[in-house]
Amino acid sequence: MRNATDDGSNLPLRERRGDAVLAAVSAMFALGSFVSDIPVTLGAEVSATAPTALGRAMWQYARDVDPGSALRPAWIAIVIGVAAFVYTPFWAALAWALVKGRNAIQLPAVIVATMCATTTALLLSVSLFGEAVYRSPDPVKLLAVNGAYVLVPLVLIARMRRPMPFTRRF
């Protein structure tokens, strides 16, 4: 396998296995955000008696893991809105760009990955160290569910660190 191309052409995806993994994770992030963040941003009820299974499941997650996601002060609602309408389409576009080897995704990837890692780190900090009303009753589960939204963007930033990222392996 080649580490980089001499002529500036992109390596095929089969030679960029790390990109294939990032594409799969990006698609899962997009799907997860589509299912959870968009409905909540558009006003879906989140409660023990919500009319939808999703609303009840999200309430149970909030109760057991992340109380701030149900209390939803304005700043958390804004972060969830950004996740819904910025991160969701970005993760979908990133998955496509990684598979197709579209180098133009590099700058948007660095920008949005930085935003995602930062906002998630802030949310996790509040859930771990903030006011008691927002503190997670299960920090291990909180980190297990949300830690990837810090780690994957940092890996993506590392991947996109130099121009023409798809002309070389990770």
Buried (B, 14 or more C-beta within 10 A) or exposed (E): EEEEBEEEEBBEBEBBEEBBBBBEBBBBBBBBBBEBBBBBBEEBBBEEEBEEEBBBEBBEBBEEBBBBBBEBEEEBEEBBBBBBBBBBBBBBBBBBBBBEBBBEBBEBBBEBBBBBBEBBBEBBEBBEEBEEEBBBEEBEBBBEBBEBBBEBBBBBBEBBEEEBBBBBBE
